[in-house]
Amino acid sequence: MLCALLTLACCARTPPGGSSAAPDATALPEKPDIWRAARIVAGSTPLECVPYARQASGIEISGDAWTWWDQAAGRYGRGPAPQPGAVLAFRPAAKSSGHLAVVRQVVDARLIVVDHANWLSGGHIHESTPVRDISPGNDWSAVQVWYTPGQAWGSGTYPTHGFIYAKPVATAGR
């Protein structure tokens, strides 16, 4: 039982040295219509972020969330710019083995809306969840995730690798 709880909880923890302070509210515009669309969908069985991201994005990578960034090298494009259908790859931190979220919408340069599974909720699917870039360089290397039950920004700052794009990389000889 304990093992199952730890597995379900591994997708989202505040990293060591991570900040729990919210960024300056003036740095990012408030968009209440975006916040109201966020919802949690209870499935019949718990679902982890990896199979959900694979199915929702079409990116054919297997294995733990923390392995996706390296596995994507040479197979899928990767970068710091969000695009609909791309997968935001969270870095492992604290007791987390990383996390994956699929970009549904790019709202502006520092705000996206994602769909993902198993984010602090025992395997539920989170739809239309706002995520904001709070990195000093505006490169999506640190994000904050909307906490849907509380209707507020979550207290954690999460490190990310960037985005894995759904289109496979063309290779010579194909």
N, C-alpha and C positions, 0 to 999 in steps of 0.2 A: 504494500500500500504506500509506504513512504517513498519507494522508488518511483511509483507512478506519479505521485504528487510532485516530486522533484523534476521529473521529466516534463510534466505539463507546465511547471513554473519556469523552466529554463529559458524560455524565449524572451523574457523581459525582466531585467533587474537593473537597478541603478549601479553603474560601474564604479570601481574604486576610484576615488579622486573625482568622480563625476559631480557635477553641480546640481543642487536641488533648487537653486534660485532661478526664478523665471527671468527671461530676458526683458529688457526695457520694452514696455508696451508700446512706446512710440516708434520703435524700430520696425514693427510689423503691423500693417493695418488690420483692424478687427473686421471680420466678415461673418456676422451672426447667421446668415443664411447657410453658410458652409457648416457651421457648428451644429445647427439643428438637424442636418441630414444624417449625421453619424448615428449608427445603430448597431446593436449586437444581435446576432441571429443564433439561436440555440439549435444545434443539430441533434440528430438522434444519437450520435456517438461523438466523442471528443476528436477533434482534428488538429493536427500540428501544422505549423507554418509551411514546412517543406512541401508536402503533397498539395496543399492548397495553392502555393505559389506556382508550382509546376503546372497544375491544371489551369489556373487562371491566366498564366502568362504564355503558356506553350513552350517555355524554356525547358528543354530536355536534359536536366541535370538532376542527379540523385545524390543522396548522402546528406549529412547534417548541414544545417544552415551555415555554419562557420566555414564549410568547405566550398561553398558555391562561388565565391569571388575568384579563388584560384582556379577552380575547375572551368570557369567561364573563359579564362585567358586563351586566346587563339580559337575559341569556338563561337563566342558571342561578343559583341561590342561591349565595352565597359567605359564608364566615364562619370563626370560630376554633374551632368545636366539631366534633370528629370524629363521623362517622356511618358505619355500614356502607354501602358502595357509593359513598361520596364519594371524590373524588380529592384527595390531598394534593399541592399545587403547590409545588415547591421553587423558590426564587429562583435566578437565574443567579449564579454566583460563580466566581472564578478562571477556569479554562479550561472551566467547565461552562456549558452553555446551558440550565440548569435540569433538572428531573427531575419525573416524575409517578409516584405510587404510589396504588393503589386500596385503600381501607380494607376489610379483611375482617372485623375484629372490634374493638370498643372494649372493652378490658379494664378500664380505670379512667380517671380524669380525666387521667392523664399517661402512659398506655401504650395503644398500639394495635397491631394486627397488620395488615400490608399484604401485597399481592401486587404485584410490579412486574417490569419487564424492564430489562436492560442496566445493572445496578448493579455496576460494577467487575468484570464477568465476561464480556465479549465477546458480549453479546446474549442471555445465558441468562435464563430466567424464575426469579425468586425468589418462592417461595410461603411464606406464613405467617411473614413477617419482622417481628420486633418493632421498633417505633419508639417512642422515648420523648421526651416534651416536656421540654426542659431550659431553657426560657425562664424568666427571673426572674418574669414576670407570669403564668405558667401559661396562655399564650395561643397556644401552638404556633408561635411565630415562630422558634424555634430547636429543632432536634431532633438526636437521635443515633440511628443506624441499627445494628441488630444485624449483625455480620459473621459470616455463617453458616460459612464455611470455618474460621475460628478459634474459633468458638463463644464469642464475646465481643463486647462493645460495640465498634463501630468507633471509631477515634481522632478522627474529624472531628466538628465541630459544623456543621450545615447550616441556613442561613436558609430560611424558608418564607414564602409569602404566607398560607396557610391552606388551607381546604377548599372545593372546588367540589362542590356537592350535585347529585346525579343528576336531581332533579326540575326540569324547566324552569320558569322564572318565568312566571307568568300575566301577560299584557299586555292592556290595554283593547282592546276591539273584536274579541276572539277568541271 
